[in-house]
Structures are given as C-alpha cells and as structure tokens.
Amino acid sequence: MDDNQKKNIEFYDQKYQFLDAEVNGILKRLNKLDVFLADATATDTSWVGLYHDDFQNKIVGKKVLELGCGDCANAAIMAALGAEVYANDISSKSGKIIAKVNELYNFTHPIVFIEGDFLTADFKENDFDYVVGKAFLHHLTHLIEIEFFKKISSLLSKNGESRFFEPAVNSRVLDEIRWHIPVPGRPSKFSKNTFKIWKANDPHPERDNSNNHFRKLGSKYFKDVKIINLGTLERFHRVLPKSFNQRSFRKKAFVWERKLPPSFNRIFARSQVIIYKNPKH
C-alpha cells in the first residue's frame, strides 16, 4: 500500500465515521426515489454526469461494480433501481454503511461490499455489465490508474461499459485561478501557510485530469470513448448570494450550457463524464 492509499483510508475513515447520519440520509433518498432522482439528475453535477443518457434505466437487472463507493449513496440508489450491485472501497466505514442499509431496506439484490484494494480483490473476468465510479479516478496516481484500467477492462462483459464522473481540468490558467479562490473546505493559495497545510492533508495526488488524458488512457483498453463536459455555467452558483435560488439556477444552467459550443465547454467545464464501451479483451 502506497502513501497515497494510506492517506485516502485515513481521510475517508474520518469522513464517514457518523454511521447513523449517512444511513439516514440514504434511506430518505430511497424512500422517495423517483422524486430524488428527478431532482438530482437535473441539478447536482455528479448525478447529472453519472446518470447521463438514461443510465438509471440501463442498469436495471444488470451486474454493476462501483469503485470508491464512499458514502454508499450511489450504490444504494443503483440497487434500489434493480441493479445487482457490488461496491468496493478501501474504507471499512463504507462496509458498515452498506451492512446497515441492507438491513433496513428491502433490495431485490442486497449490495455486496468488497473491502480493500481493488487490484488485489478476487473477481471473475467478463463478469460485469458496468463498472462505475463517482469522483473516483482522480484519487489514483497515474501508475495505479493504469493497473486499474487493465483490470476494469478484463472484468467487463464483451459489450460492457465503464463510466466515471470526474473533475475536468482542461485549462492551466483557469485551474490556477481556481486554486486562488477559497471554497468551503479549501483555503486560497493566497493564504500560503494555510494552503500548504491543507495540501499536505489532501488525499488527491498531483495528476492530469484533462479530457485528453482520459481519452488517451481509455483508448488503450476500450473501442469506444465518449467524454461529456459539464458545469461551464453551473459552477457560478458558488458565487451567488444565499438569498438566490441556487438549485433553480443550477438546473437551468445545465440546460443553457448544452447550447454552448463544445470547444467552449471543454475549456470552461468544471466536470466531465467519461464513458468507455466495448473493452478490448
């Protein structure tokens, strides 16, 4: 286990330590599943991205592996939609969340939790219809990421699909500006000492999160690669006053930005959904 993995375990064990709060939040969503999904997949960037192109109906009855299941909300939603879900995370806290949700909600297929390093876990080849990750790949170093892709492509069925929602960094200038703007949980680079301390504890390694990187890497293991950029306009909700209806703005922003030129969205997008189809077995 490398230092980056150790840092991730410590970070997420701490983040998901409040079991009851995480479980209650998931159950609230499951008990109003249609209402939650209708809102989230039109408003919240990660849900808009991962559930792009009718994903929620495509996974019904399919075998899905989620990498980095984290708070387990997405794993639970997919299971409630009728998918057979296997969820992997290096944090044991995620396993405790899943065990409790399985106990309290009647899934057709209870979620199977697989704890620990994905690369050492025992899976059958060609066994999954989908492998997904929600803000997961950017936690990996490039060397580890290559090993992940080798294994992911081997686990998918002939017509299988892998999709990931990730941050998009396609402009160094904009990225540098971003680091200088403080947001909740992250100080500005202008506060040198505070930023240095935050960076030392950040579980994300220094790496390339551009469209080009994910396209080049995916093309080695998949026949079809598609990348959709998101959040060009939606990102501005962060600077709106609290009195403004931010959720309404975000929902409209996703509609408006679809009309922008793809080249413009590529440069200014905050996030991306990466869809890999037909693995090269």
Wavefront OBJ file of the C-alpha trace (Angstrom):
o trace
v 0.000 0.000 0.000
v 1.472 3.355 -1.025
v 1.351 6.628 0.927
v -1.480 7.982 -1.209
v -3.684 4.963 -0.404
v -2.915 5.297 3.310
v -3.854 8.971 3.179
v -7.157 8.111 1.466
v -8.020 5.479 4.078
v -7.383 7.910 6.934
v -9.320 10.694 5.225
v -12.424 8.636 4.414
v -12.491 6.679 7.674
v -12.753 10.077 9.319
v -15.275 11.454 6.818
v -17.725 8.542 7.137
v -17.437 7.977 10.864
v -21.015 9.096 11.595
v -22.784 5.905 10.527
v -26.340 6.800 11.537
v -26.281 10.136 9.717
v -25.039 8.540 6.486
v -27.593 5.709 6.658
v -30.495 8.047 7.446
v -29.565 10.271 4.516
v -29.555 7.287 2.153
v -32.878 5.958 3.436
v -34.528 9.357 2.932
v -33.476 9.243 -0.717
v -34.569 5.634 -1.197
v -37.984 6.259 0.328
v -38.624 8.999 -2.240
v -36.503 7.539 -5.026
v -38.366 8.967 -8.025
v -38.508 12.447 -6.516
v -34.841 12.361 -5.514
v -33.591 11.156 -8.903
v -35.723 13.590 -10.891
v -34.198 16.482 -8.943
v -30.621 15.220 -8.544
v -30.110 14.162 -12.164
v -31.165 17.627 -13.317
v -29.437 19.707 -10.649
v -26.452 18.079 -8.910
v -23.361 17.845 -11.105
v -22.201 14.363 -10.151
v -25.681 12.877 -10.581
v -26.254 14.753 -13.840
v -22.961 13.350 -15.119
v -23.051 9.742 -13.962
v -26.726 9.285 -14.863
v -26.344 10.838 -18.307
v -28.222 9.193 -21.181
v -30.832 7.246 -19.183
v -28.305 5.387 -17.038
v -30.905 4.691 -14.370
v -32.945 2.528 -16.752
v -29.961 0.915 -18.447
v -28.707 -0.682 -15.230
v -31.976 -2.394 -14.287
v -31.246 -6.108 -13.971
v -27.552 -5.567 -14.751
v -24.493 -6.508 -12.710
v -22.679 -3.339 -11.642
v -19.393 -2.796 -9.818
v -18.869 0.584 -8.185
v -15.307 1.629 -7.360
v -14.800 4.004 -4.452
v -18.382 3.697 -3.198
v -17.618 6.167 -0.376
v -20.826 7.225 1.380
v -22.626 4.394 -0.487
v -25.488 6.620 -1.646
v -24.966 5.823 -5.323
v -24.548 2.092 -4.634
v -27.852 2.131 -2.746
v -29.654 4.083 -5.468
v -28.454 1.662 -8.166
v -29.535 -1.323 -6.066
v -32.948 0.230 -5.454
v -33.321 0.745 -9.213
v -32.912 -3.009 -9.685
v -29.206 -3.469 -10.378
v -27.116 -6.227 -8.811
v -24.531 -4.028 -7.116
v -21.037 -4.849 -5.901
v -19.408 -1.932 -4.093
v -15.692 -1.559 -3.418
v -13.905 0.868 -1.119
v -10.689 0.916 0.893
v -12.544 2.378 3.890
v -14.169 -0.135 6.259
v -16.669 2.586 7.164
v -18.315 2.162 3.759
v -18.886 -1.510 4.517
v -20.629 -0.648 7.770
v -22.925 1.786 5.961
v -23.837 -0.840 3.371
v -24.474 -3.514 6.013
v -26.902 -1.195 7.809
v -28.686 -0.105 4.624
v -29.059 -3.746 3.542
v -30.632 -4.451 6.929
v -33.119 -1.587 6.762
v -34.107 -1.587 3.061
v -35.528 -4.474 1.068
v -33.361 -4.565 -2.062
v -34.100 -7.187 -4.714
v -30.359 -7.873 -4.627
v -28.634 -6.805 -1.373
v -25.470 -4.810 -2.029
v -22.268 -6.839 -1.811
v -19.411 -4.906 -0.208
v -15.816 -5.670 -1.170
v -13.368 -4.014 1.187
v -9.784 -3.134 0.367
v -7.556 -2.669 -2.637
v -9.428 -3.298 -5.883
v -6.274 -4.595 -7.541
v -5.911 -7.473 -5.084
v -9.624 -8.336 -4.877
v -10.719 -11.596 -6.491
v -13.202 -11.104 -9.361
v -14.288 -13.225 -12.303
v -13.312 -11.970 -15.744
v -16.057 -10.755 -18.107
v -18.471 -10.810 -15.154
v -19.871 -7.256 -15.030
v -22.123 -5.265 -17.333
v -20.983 -1.944 -15.836
v -18.047 -0.651 -13.807
v -18.644 2.864 -12.473
v -17.004 5.458 -10.284
v -18.298 8.757 -8.924
v -15.398 11.175 -8.372
v -13.009 8.239 -8.015
v -10.245 8.159 -10.633
v -8.705 11.463 -9.573
v -7.767 9.804 -6.261
v -5.371 7.477 -8.095
v -1.793 8.123 -9.135
v -1.184 7.598 -12.841
v 0.741 4.362 -12.277
v -2.035 2.852 -10.156
v -4.650 4.122 -12.605
v -3.099 2.094 -15.444
v -3.348 -1.075 -13.344
v -6.962 -0.251 -12.554
v -7.833 0.114 -16.225
v -6.229 -3.196 -17.114
v -8.344 -4.942 -14.513
v -11.537 -2.999 -15.251
v -11.437 -3.931 -18.944
v -10.929 -7.602 -18.065
v -13.921 -7.645 -15.700
v -16.425 -6.248 -18.179
v -18.522 -8.388 -20.482
v -17.980 -8.198 -24.234
v -20.412 -5.293 -24.647
v -19.734 -3.883 -21.193
v -19.467 -0.236 -20.242
v -17.464 1.734 -17.725
v -18.364 5.282 -16.807
v -16.783 7.759 -14.441
v -17.729 11.197 -13.205
v -14.574 13.244 -12.609
v -13.351 16.836 -12.282
v -12.245 18.358 -15.580
v -9.078 20.427 -15.865
v -8.569 21.498 -19.472
v -7.034 24.925 -18.873
v -3.969 25.509 -16.721
v -4.795 29.203 -16.412
v -8.313 28.561 -15.125
v -7.044 25.847 -12.818
v -4.521 28.212 -11.267
v -7.231 30.845 -10.791
v -9.414 28.204 -9.125
v -6.751 27.458 -6.518
v -6.735 31.120 -5.516
v -10.482 31.257 -4.848
v -11.427 29.869 -1.410
v -14.359 27.450 -1.208
v -15.806 25.584 1.796
v -13.178 23.105 2.974
v -10.340 24.524 0.844
v -8.336 27.706 1.538
v -6.973 30.074 -1.089
v -3.418 29.866 -2.372
v -3.097 33.474 -1.264
v -3.074 32.103 2.309
v 0.241 30.359 1.758
v 0.709 28.638 5.108
v -2.912 27.558 5.466
v -2.949 26.261 1.893
v 0.307 24.362 2.444
v -1.159 22.556 5.468
v -4.379 21.772 3.586
v -2.448 20.448 0.581
v -0.332 18.156 2.764
v -3.519 16.514 4.050
v -5.325 16.426 0.709
v -5.948 12.794 -0.388
v -5.811 13.723 -4.086
v -2.435 13.198 -5.809
v -0.940 15.604 -8.318
v -2.122 14.287 -11.692
v -3.677 15.056 -15.084
v -7.479 15.302 -15.071
v -7.910 16.590 -18.623
v -10.183 15.236 -21.348
v -7.073 14.321 -23.326
v -5.656 12.197 -20.540
v -8.832 10.163 -20.053
v -9.368 9.799 -23.793
v -5.812 8.587 -24.410
v -5.843 6.192 -21.458
v -9.279 4.782 -22.228
v -8.478 4.218 -25.889
v -5.845 1.658 -24.902
v -8.463 -0.574 -23.281
v -11.795 0.297 -24.935
v -13.005 0.544 -28.516
v -15.373 3.434 -27.855
v -14.620 6.529 -25.758
v -17.017 9.406 -25.141
v -16.463 12.423 -22.885
v -19.158 14.947 -21.982
v -18.107 18.180 -20.265
v -20.345 19.657 -17.570
v -20.571 22.666 -15.310
v -19.411 25.525 -17.528
v -22.245 27.712 -16.273
v -23.415 25.685 -13.298
v -20.130 26.362 -11.470
v -21.158 30.020 -10.938
v -23.786 29.003 -8.364
v -20.958 29.170 -5.818
v -20.691 32.948 -6.121
v -24.421 33.642 -5.992
v -25.875 35.206 -2.825
v -27.524 32.819 -0.350
v -30.857 34.548 -0.938
v -30.753 33.414 -4.587
v -32.445 30.135 -5.522
v -29.235 28.309 -6.358
v -30.845 24.959 -7.182
v -33.118 26.616 -9.706
v -30.114 28.350 -11.269
v -28.099 25.109 -11.435
v -30.922 23.248 -13.147
v -31.302 25.967 -15.767
v -27.534 26.278 -16.188
v -27.218 22.644 -17.300
v -29.859 23.292 -19.970
v -28.237 26.542 -21.122
v -24.722 25.151 -21.379
v -25.832 22.411 -23.784
v -26.289 25.204 -26.328
v -22.696 26.408 -25.964
v -20.017 25.328 -28.483
v -18.312 22.064 -27.396
v -14.896 23.733 -27.624
v -16.038 26.415 -25.163
v -17.467 23.837 -22.755
v -14.267 21.848 -22.947
v -12.178 24.763 -21.702
v -14.509 26.062 -19.010
v -16.247 22.902 -17.743
v -15.850 22.028 -14.084
v -16.560 18.317 -14.519
v -16.759 15.516 -17.063
v -18.487 12.193 -17.512
v -16.266 9.634 -19.221
v -17.962 6.705 -20.948
v -15.939 3.722 -22.130
v -17.681 0.982 -24.123
v -16.683 -2.352 -25.628
v -13.487 -3.397 -23.835
v -10.562 -4.703 -25.879
v -10.341 -8.207 -24.408
l 1 2 3 4 5 6 7 8 9 10 11 12 13 14 15 16 17 18 19 20 21 22 23 24 25 26 27 28 29 30 31 32 33 34 35 36 37 38 39 40 41 42 43 44 45 46 47 48 49 50 51 52 53 54 55 56 57 58 59 60 61 62 63 64 65 66 67 68 69 70 71 72 73 74 75 76 77 78 79 80 81 82 83 84 85 86 87 88 89 90 91 92 93 94 95 96 97 98 99 100 101 102 103 104 105 106 107 108 109 110 111 112 113 114 115 116 117 118 119 120 121 122 123 124 125 126 127 128 129 130 131 132 133 134 135 136 137 138 139 140 141 142 143 144 145 146 147 148 149 150 151 152 153 154 155 156 157 158 159 160 161 162 163 164 165 166 167 168 169 170 171 172 173 174 175 176 177 178 179 180 181 182 183 184 185 186 187 188 189 190 191 192 193 194 195 196 197 198 199 200 201 202 203 204 205 206 207 208 209 210 211 212 213 214 215 216 217 218 219 220 221 222 223 224 225 226 227 228 229 230 231 232 233 234 235 236 237 238 239 240 241 242 243 244 245 246 247 248 249 250 251 252 253 254 255 256 257 258 259 260 261 262 263 264 265 266 267 268 269 270 271 272 273 274 275 276 277 278 279 280 281
